[in-house]
Amino acid sequence: MIMLHNYNTLQRFRLLADNVKIYPTHEYTYSNLQFVESVQPNNQAVQQYKQQVEKLRSQHIPTLPSSIALEKEINPFLMANSLEEFIELRKGKDCF
């Protein structure tokens, strides 16, 4: 049930305008990008953003907020086209 709720929530996020900002409460950007690289090793946007994040974090600068536009390019959970795909990604992240 919770997976369905989370999937449906992200489906609604996909409908938001690209310029909408996202303000998470924790700085998990780098560790999340490590997971994303493991499931999308050829995603150029992820590779470029990871370099940017590494530079910012090395200077103790936050990487947040994010935007819907960026998340559409780098967030595999937001890209999931089915509940089944979302669940498989979630299981992978839980074990990462």
N, CA, C and O atoms as CSV, one atom per row, in Angstrom:
chain,resi,resn,atom,element,x,y,z
A,1,MET,N,N,0.817,-1.200,0.000
A,1,MET,CA,C,0.000,0.000,0.000
A,1,MET,C,C,0.864,1.269,0.000
A,1,MET,O,O,0.590,2.222,-0.729
A,2,ILE,N,N,1.913,1.260,0.832
A,2,ILE,CA,C,2.766,2.450,0.912
A,2,ILE,C,C,3.508,2.681,-0.402
A,2,ILE,O,O,3.711,3.824,-0.812
A,3,MET,N,N,3.914,1.596,-1.059
A,3,MET,CA,C,4.604,1.733,-2.350
A,3,MET,C,C,3.682,2.369,-3.383
A,3,MET,O,O,4.109,3.223,-4.159
A,4,LEU,N,N,2.439,1.958,-3.392
A,4,LEU,CA,C,1.464,2.535,-4.321
A,4,LEU,C,C,1.289,4.020,-4.033
A,4,LEU,O,O,1.253,4.836,-4.954
A,5,HIS,N,N,1.181,4.366,-2.766
A,5,HIS,CA,C,1.040,5.777,-2.381
A,5,HIS,C,C,2.262,6.581,-2.848
A,5,HIS,O,O,2.111,7.655,-3.431
A,6,ASN,N,N,3.463,6.066,-2.596
A,6,ASN,CA,C,4.686,6.771,-2.999
A,6,ASN,C,C,4.775,6.916,-4.514
A,6,ASN,O,O,5.135,7.976,-5.025
A,7,TYR,N,N,4.446,5.848,-5.221
A,7,TYR,CA,C,4.468,5.887,-6.686
A,7,TYR,C,C,3.485,6.934,-7.203
A,7,TYR,O,O,3.830,7.738,-8.070
A,8,ASN,N,N,2.271,6.926,-6.676
A,8,ASN,CA,C,1.255,7.889,-7.122
A,8,ASN,C,C,1.662,9.324,-6.815
A,8,ASN,O,O,1.391,10.232,-7.601
A,9,THR,N,N,2.306,9.527,-5.685
A,9,THR,CA,C,2.785,10.865,-5.332
A,9,THR,C,C,3.809,11.353,-6.355
A,9,THR,O,O,3.747,12.496,-6.809
A,10,LEU,N,N,4.744,10.488,-6.713
A,10,LEU,CA,C,5.751,10.886,-7.699
A,10,LEU,C,C,5.141,11.089,-9.080
A,10,LEU,O,O,5.622,11.916,-9.856
A,11,GLN,N,N,4.103,10.351,-9.388
A,11,GLN,CA,C,3.415,10.572,-10.663
A,11,GLN,C,C,2.817,11.981,-10.705
A,11,GLN,O,O,2.814,12.628,-11.752
A,12,ARG,N,N,2.319,12.445,-9.579
A,12,ARG,CA,C,1.787,13.817,-9.512
A,12,ARG,C,C,2.921,14.841,-9.626
A,12,ARG,O,O,2.749,15.890,-10.248
A,13,PHE,N,N,4.067,14.542,-9.034
A,13,PHE,CA,C,5.226,15.439,-9.155
A,13,PHE,C,C,5.608,15.631,-10.618
A,13,PHE,O,O,5.993,16.728,-11.021
A,14,ARG,N,N,5.505,14.574,-11.410
A,14,ARG,CA,C,5.872,14.651,-12.827
A,14,ARG,C,C,5.033,15.682,-13.576
A,14,ARG,O,O,5.455,16.197,-14.612
A,15,LEU,N,N,3.857,15.979,-13.056
A,15,LEU,CA,C,2.955,16.926,-13.715
A,15,LEU,C,C,3.263,18.382,-13.363
A,15,LEU,O,O,2.737,19.298,-13.994
A,16,LEU,N,N,4.102,18.593,-12.371
A,16,LEU,CA,C,4.430,19.958,-11.954
A,16,LEU,C,C,5.299,20.648,-13.004
A,16,LEU,O,O,5.993,19.998,-13.785
A,17,ALA,N,N,5.245,21.963,-13.001
A,17,ALA,CA,C,6.072,22.758,-13.920
A,17,ALA,C,C,7.552,22.533,-13.619
A,17,ALA,O,O,7.939,22.343,-12.466
A,18,ASP,N,N,8.359,22.557,-14.651
A,18,ASP,CA,C,9.792,22.294,-14.511
A,18,ASP,C,C,10.493,23.249,-13.552
A,18,ASP,O,O,11.487,22.876,-12.930
A,19,ASN,N,N,9.994,24.467,-13.423
A,19,ASN,CA,C,10.672,25.452,-12.568
A,19,ASN,C,C,10.307,25.335,-11.087
A,19,ASN,O,O,10.822,26.096,-10.268
A,20,VAL,N,N,9.438,24.405,-10.735
A,20,VAL,CA,C,9.072,24.208,-9.330
A,20,VAL,C,C,10.296,23.703,-8.570
A,20,VAL,O,O,10.966,22.762,-8.996
A,21,LYS,N,N,10.570,24.343,-7.445
A,21,LYS,CA,C,11.712,23.970,-6.604
A,21,LYS,C,C,11.293,22.899,-5.595
A,21,LYS,O,O,10.155,22.864,-5.129
A,22,ILE,N,N,12.253,22.028,-5.275
A,22,ILE,CA,C,12.042,20.967,-4.295
A,22,ILE,C,C,13.018,21.208,-3.151
A,22,ILE,O,O,14.222,21.344,-3.366
A,23,TYR,N,N,12.488,21.259,-1.943
A,23,TYR,CA,C,13.294,21.525,-0.758
A,23,TYR,C,C,13.260,20.321,0.188
A,23,TYR,O,O,12.495,20.325,1.152
A,24,PRO,N,N,14.075,19.290,-0.072
A,24,PRO,CA,C,14.129,18.157,0.857
A,24,PRO,C,C,14.703,18.612,2.199
A,24,PRO,O,O,15.338,19.662,2.290
A,25,THR,N,N,14.476,17.827,3.213
A,25,THR,CA,C,14.946,18.220,4.546
A,25,THR,C,C,16.315,17.650,4.889
A,25,THR,O,O,16.883,17.993,5.926
A,26,HIS,N,N,16.856,16.781,4.028
A,26,HIS,CA,C,18.167,16.184,4.294
A,26,HIS,C,C,19.042,16.265,3.053
A,26,HIS,O,O,18.548,16.264,1.925
A,27,GLU,N,N,20.322,16.333,3.275
A,27,GLU,CA,C,21.305,16.402,2.186
A,27,GLU,C,C,21.796,14.991,1.852
A,27,GLU,O,O,22.845,14.555,2.328
A,28,TYR,N,N,21.025,14.295,1.033
A,28,TYR,CA,C,21.393,12.945,0.596
A,28,TYR,C,C,21.725,12.921,-0.893
A,28,TYR,O,O,21.761,11.851,-1.502
A,29,THR,N,N,21.962,14.066,-1.472
A,29,THR,CA,C,22.137,14.155,-2.919
A,29,THR,C,C,23.251,13.244,-3.422
A,29,THR,O,O,23.051,12.494,-4.377
A,30,TYR,N,N,24.414,13.299,-2.795
A,30,TYR,CA,C,25.558,12.533,-3.293
A,30,TYR,C,C,25.311,11.029,-3.187
A,30,TYR,O,O,25.550,10.292,-4.144
A,31,SER,N,N,24.839,10.576,-2.042
A,31,SER,CA,C,24.597,9.132,-1.896
A,31,SER,C,C,23.484,8.669,-2.833
A,31,SER,O,O,23.537,7.553,-3.348
A,32,ASN,N,N,22.488,9.505,-3.056
A,32,ASN,CA,C,21.432,9.147,-4.009
A,32,ASN,C,C,21.994,9.042,-5.424
A,32,ASN,O,O,21.611,8.151,-6.183
A,33,LEU,N,N,22.893,9.941,-5.774
A,33,LEU,CA,C,23.500,9.895,-7.108
A,33,LEU,C,C,24.351,8.642,-7.303
A,33,LEU,O,O,24.428,8.112,-8.412
A,34,GLN,N,N,24.979,8.174,-6.253
A,34,GLN,CA,C,25.745,6.927,-6.355
A,34,GLN,C,C,24.813,5.771,-6.726
A,34,GLN,O,O,25.156,4.936,-7.564
A,35,PHE,N,N,23.642,5.726,-6.105
A,35,PHE,CA,C,22.668,4.689,-6.453
A,35,PHE,C,C,22.200,4.865,-7.893
A,35,PHE,O,O,22.143,3.899,-8.654
A,36,VAL,N,N,21.868,6.092,-8.262
A,36,VAL,CA,C,21.358,6.350,-9.615
A,36,VAL,C,C,22.387,5.915,-10.652
A,36,VAL,O,O,22.026,5.326,-11.672
A,37,GLU,N,N,23.649,6.195,-10.404
A,37,GLU,CA,C,24.706,5.756,-11.331
A,37,GLU,C,C,24.709,4.242,-11.511
A,37,GLU,O,O,25.019,3.743,-12.593
A,38,SER,N,N,24.366,3.516,-10.454
A,38,SER,CA,C,24.374,2.055,-10.545
A,38,SER,C,C,23.224,1.525,-11.397
A,38,SER,O,O,23.339,0.449,-11.985
A,39,VAL,N,N,22.122,2.263,-11.473
A,39,VAL,CA,C,20.975,1.800,-12.275
A,39,VAL,C,C,20.891,2.502,-13.628
A,39,VAL,O,O,20.212,2.023,-14.536
A,40,GLN,N,N,21.577,3.635,-13.763
A,40,GLN,CA,C,21.595,4.379,-15.028
A,40,GLN,C,C,23.032,4.807,-15.343
A,40,GLN,O,O,23.326,6.002,-15.362
A,41,PRO,N,N,23.928,3.846,-15.591
A,41,PRO,CA,C,25.343,4.196,-15.763
A,41,PRO,C,C,25.643,5.070,-16.979
A,41,PRO,O,O,26.704,5.690,-17.039
A,42,ASN,N,N,24.746,5.131,-17.932
A,42,ASN,CA,C,24.991,5.925,-19.143
A,42,ASN,C,C,24.242,7.253,-19.163
A,42,ASN,O,O,24.212,7.933,-20.189
A,43,ASN,N,N,23.643,7.624,-18.045
A,43,ASN,CA,C,22.887,8.873,-17.975
A,43,ASN,C,C,23.867,10.041,-17.820
A,43,ASN,O,O,24.420,10.262,-16.743
A,44,GLN,N,N,24.070,10.782,-18.911
A,44,GLN,CA,C,25.011,11.912,-18.919
A,44,GLN,C,C,24.616,12.994,-17.921
A,44,GLN,O,O,25.482,13.599,-17.290
A,45,ALA,N,N,23.329,13.241,-17.775
A,45,ALA,CA,C,22.870,14.270,-16.837
A,45,ALA,C,C,23.283,13.906,-15.416
A,45,ALA,O,O,23.676,14.776,-14.639
A,46,VAL,N,N,23.196,12.641,-15.080
A,46,VAL,CA,C,23.599,12.176,-13.748
A,46,VAL,C,C,25.098,12.369,-13.560
A,46,VAL,O,O,25.535,12.857,-12.518
A,47,GLN,N,N,25.875,11.995,-14.543
A,47,GLN,CA,C,27.331,12.131,-14.439
A,47,GLN,C,C,27.746,13.593,-14.276
A,47,GLN,O,O,28.610,13.912,-13.459
A,48,GLN,N,N,27.130,14.471,-15.053
A,48,GLN,CA,C,27.455,15.899,-14.962
A,48,GLN,C,C,27.030,16.475,-13.615
A,48,GLN,O,O,27.768,17.237,-12.991
A,49,TYR,N,N,25.835,16.102,-13.181
A,49,TYR,CA,C,25.347,16.635,-11.911
A,49,TYR,C,C,26.181,16.108,-10.743
A,49,TYR,O,O,26.428,16.836,-9.782
A,50,LYS,N,N,26.611,14.863,-10.819
A,50,LYS,CA,C,27.439,14.305,-9.745
A,50,LYS,C,C,28.739,15.094,-9.606
A,50,LYS,O,O,29.186,15.350,-8.488
A,51,GLN,N,N,29.344,15.479,-10.714
A,51,GLN,CA,C,30.565,16.297,-10.658
A,51,GLN,C,C,30.285,17.642,-9.986
A,51,GLN,O,O,31.076,18.129,-9.179
A,52,GLN,N,N,29.151,18.222,-10.337
A,52,GLN,CA,C,28.747,19.500,-9.743
A,52,GLN,C,C,28.546,19.337,-8.232
A,52,GLN,O,O,28.993,20.170,-7.444
A,53,VAL,N,N,27.878,18.268,-7.847
A,53,VAL,CA,C,27.606,17.997,-6.435
A,53,VAL,C,C,28.912,17.769,-5.671
A,53,VAL,O,O,29.077,18.277,-4.562
A,54,GLU,N,N,29.826,17.017,-6.250
A,54,GLU,CA,C,31.119,16.778,-5.596
A,54,GLU,C,C,31.844,18.093,-5.323
A,54,GLU,O,O,32.419,18.283,-4.251
A,55,LYS,N,N,31.813,18.986,-6.290
A,55,LYS,CA,C,32.470,20.287,-6.117
A,55,LYS,C,C,31.792,21.095,-5.007
A,55,LYS,O,O,32.467,21.642,-4.135
A,56,LEU,N,N,30.476,21.166,-5.042
A,56,LEU,CA,C,29.742,21.915,-4.019
A,56,LEU,C,C,29.988,21.347,-2.623
A,56,LEU,O,O,30.266,22.092,-1.683
A,57,ARG,N,N,29.884,20.029,-2.493
A,57,ARG,CA,C,30.035,19.403,-1.178
A,57,ARG,C,C,31.467,19.539,-0.656
A,57,ARG,O,O,31.674,19.644,0.553
A,58,SER,N,N,32.452,19.539,-1.549
A,58,SER,CA,C,33.843,19.705,-1.108
A,58,SER,C,C,34.066,21.099,-0.513
A,58,SER,O,O,35.005,21.319,0.252
A,59,GLN,N,N,33.187,22.029,-0.879
A,59,GLN,CA,C,33.250,23.394,-0.353
A,59,GLN,C,C,32.220,23.609,0.757
A,59,GLN,O,O,32.010,24.733,1.213
A,60,HIS,N,N,31.585,22.523,1.183
A,60,HIS,CA,C,30.560,22.560,2.236
A,60,HIS,C,C,29.369,23.434,1.850
A,60,HIS,O,O,28.763,24.093,2.695
A,61,ILE,N,N,29.050,23.426,0.564
A,61,ILE,CA,C,27.909,24.176,0.036
A,61,ILE,C,C,26.780,23.183,-0.224
A,61,ILE,O,O,27.012,22.136,-0.829
A,62,PRO,N,N,25.562,23.493,0.222
A,62,PRO,CA,C,24.448,22.569,-0.015
A,62,PRO,C,C,24.122,22.439,-1.503
A,62,PRO,O,O,24.351,23.361,-2.285
A,63,THR,N,N,23.598,21.306,-1.870
A,63,THR,CA,C,23.197,21.064,-3.259
A,63,THR,C,C,21.712,21.332,-3.460
A,63,THR,O,O,21.191,21.193,-4.567
A,64,LEU,N,N,21.050,21.709,-2.408
A,64,LEU,CA,C,19.604,21.921,-2.435
A,64,LEU,C,C,19.288,23.410,-2.438
A,64,LEU,O,O,20.079,24.202,-1.926
A,65,PRO,N,N,18.160,23.806,-2.997
A,65,PRO,CA,C,17.054,22.982,-3.485
A,65,PRO,C,C,17.345,22.390,-4.861
A,65,PRO,O,O,18.314,22.746,-5.532
A,66,SER,N,N,16.478,21.488,-5.242
A,66,SER,CA,C,16.500,20.898,-6.574
A,66,SER,C,C,15.323,21.487,-7.346
A,66,SER,O,O,14.644,22.393,-6.861
A,67,SER,N,N,15.090,20.973,-8.536
A,67,SER,CA,C,13.930,21.417,-9.319
A,67,SER,C,C,13.284,20.210,-9.984
A,67,SER,O,O,13.914,19.165,-10.143
A,68,ILE,N,N,12.056,20.361,-10.359
A,68,ILE,CA,C,11.360,19.290,-11.074
A,68,ILE,C,C,12.099,18.977,-12.372
A,68,ILE,O,O,12.231,17.810,-12.741
A,69,ALA,N,N,12.578,19.995,-13.062
A,69,ALA,CA,C,13.300,19.769,-14.323
A,69,ALA,C,C,14.513,18.872,-14.105
A,69,ALA,O,O,14.722,17.917,-14.853
A,70,LEU,N,N,15.308,19.172,-13.090
A,70,LEU,CA,C,16.488,18.357,-12.810
A,70,LEU,C,C,16.081,16.947,-12.405
A,70,LEU,O,O,16.654,15.968,-12.883
A,71,GLU,N,N,15.099,16.846,-11.528
A,71,GLU,CA,C,14.669,15.526,-11.059
A,71,GLU,C,C,14.147,14.661,-12.205
A,71,GLU,O,O,14.333,13.444,-12.199
A,72,LYS,N,N,13.504,15.277,-13.175
A,72,LYS,CA,C,13.021,14.520,-14.341
A,72,LYS,C,C,14.184,13.918,-15.125
A,72,LYS,O,O,14.013,12.905,-15.803
A,73,GLU,N,N,15.357,14.529,-15.040
A,73,GLU,CA,C,16.533,14.048,-15.765
A,73,GLU,C,C,17.337,13.011,-14.989
A,73,GLU,O,O,17.982,12.150,-15.588
A,74,ILE,N,N,17.302,13.090,-13.652
A,74,ILE,CA,C,18.225,12.264,-12.865
A,74,ILE,C,C,17.569,11.314,-11.874
A,74,ILE,O,O,18.248,10.439,-11.337
A,75,ASN,N,N,16.293,11.453,-11.617
A,75,ASN,CA,C,15.651,10.667,-10.564
A,75,ASN,C,C,14.927,9.455,-11.154
A,75,ASN,O,O,13.867,9.613,-11.760
A,76,PRO,N,N,15.479,8.251,-10.989
A,76,PRO,CA,C,14.843,7.079,-11.588
A,76,PRO,C,C,13.466,6.780,-10.999
A,76,PRO,O,O,12.624,6.186,-11.673
A,77,PHE,N,N,13.231,7.177,-9.769
A,77,PHE,CA,C,11.916,6.957,-9.162
A,77,PHE,C,C,10.863,7.820,-9.849
A,77,PHE,O,O,9.718,7.402,-10.024
A,78,LEU,N,N,11.259,9.012,-10.229
A,78,LEU,CA,C,10.356,9.908,-10.944
A,78,LEU,C,C,10.153,9.443,-12.380
A,78,LEU,O,O,9.126,9.736,-12.994
A,79,MET,N,N,11.125,8.722,-12.911
A,79,MET,CA,C,11.041,8.216,-14.285
A,79,MET,C,C,10.287,6.895,-14.391
A,79,MET,O,O,9.930,6.477,-15.492
A,80,ALA,N,N,10.043,6.240,-13.276
A,80,ALA,CA,C,9.391,4.923,-13.304
A,80,ALA,C,C,8.033,5.026,-13.990
A,80,ALA,O,O,7.207,5.867,-13.636
A,81,ASN,N,N,7.817,4.166,-14.970
A,81,ASN,CA,C,6.575,4.196,-15.745
A,81,ASN,C,C,5.533,3.202,-15.270
A,81,ASN,O,O,4.446,3.114,-15.840
A,82,SER,N,N,5.863,2.455,-14.227
A,82,SER,CA,C,4.888,1.511,-13.676
A,82,SER,C,C,5.178,1.311,-12.197
A,82,SER,O,O,6.285,1.566,-11.722
A,83,LEU,N,N,4.171,0.854,-11.486
A,83,LEU,CA,C,4.349,0.551,-10.070
A,83,LEU,C,C,5.400,-0.543,-9.898
A,83,LEU,O,O,6.211,-0.486,-8.974
A,84,GLU,N,N,5.388,-1.523,-10.770
A,84,GLU,CA,C,6.344,-2.627,-10.684
A,84,GLU,C,C,7.782,-2.121,-10.823
A,84,GLU,O,O,8.669,-2.530,-10.074
A,85,GLU,N,N,7.998,-1.233,-11.785
A,85,GLU,CA,C,9.330,-0.652,-11.978
A,85,GLU,C,C,9.748,0.145,-10.744
A,85,GLU,O,O,10.895,0.065,-10.304
A,86,PHE,N,N,8.820,0.907,-10.194
A,86,PHE,CA,C,9.088,1.694,-8.991
A,86,PHE,C,C,9.483,0.778,-7.829
A,86,PHE,O,O,10.445,1.055,-7.114
A,87,ILE,N,N,8.741,-0.303,-7.650
A,87,ILE,CA,C,9.016,-1.238,-6.552
A,87,ILE,C,C,10.403,-1.860,-6.708
A,87,ILE,O,O,11.140,-1.982,-5.729
A,88,GLU,N,N,10.760,-2.249,-7.920
A,88,GLU,CA,C,12.085,-2.830,-8.154
A,88,GLU,C,C,13.191,-1.822,-7.837
A,88,GLU,O,O,14.205,-2.178,-7.237
A,89,LEU,N,N,12.997,-0.577,-8.235
A,89,LEU,CA,C,13.971,0.468,-7.910
A,89,LEU,C,C,14.091,0.647,-6.401
A,89,LEU,O,O,15.192,0.753,-5.861
A,90,ARG,N,N,12.945,0.680,-5.734
A,90,ARG,CA,C,12.934,0.878,-4.284
A,90,ARG,C,C,13.656,-0.259,-3.576
A,90,ARG,O,O,14.425,-0.031,-2.642
A,91,LYS,N,N,13.405,-1.482,-4.025
A,91,LYS,CA,C,14.097,-2.639,-3.437
A,91,LYS,C,C,15.605,-2.509,-3.643
A,91,LYS,O,O,16.392,-2.797,-2.741
A,92,GLY,N,N,15.995,-2.077,-4.832
A,92,GLY,CA,C,17.414,-1.883,-5.114
A,92,GLY,C,C,18.035,-0.824,-4.223
A,92,GLY,O,O,19.142,-1.004,-3.715
A,93,LYS,N,N,17.334,0.269,-4.035
A,93,LYS,CA,C,17.848,1.357,-3.186
A,93,LYS,C,C,17.929,0.904,-1.736
A,93,LYS,O,O,18.876,1.247,-1.028
A,94,ASP,N,N,16.942,0.137,-1.293
A,94,ASP,CA,C,16.945,-0.345,0.092
A,94,ASP,C,C,18.151,-1.234,0.386
A,94,ASP,O,O,18.618,-1.291,1.524
A,95,CYS,N,N,18.654,-1.926,-0.630
A,95,CYS,CA,C,19.797,-2.839,-0.459
A,95,CYS,C,C,21.122,-2.208,-0.867
A,95,CYS,O,O,22.164,-2.859,-0.786
A,96,PHE,N,N,21.099,-0.959,-1.301
A,96,PHE,CA,C,22.309,-0.330,-1.837
A,96,PHE,C,C,23.271,0.053,-0.729
A,96,PHE,O,O,24.342,0.595,-1.002
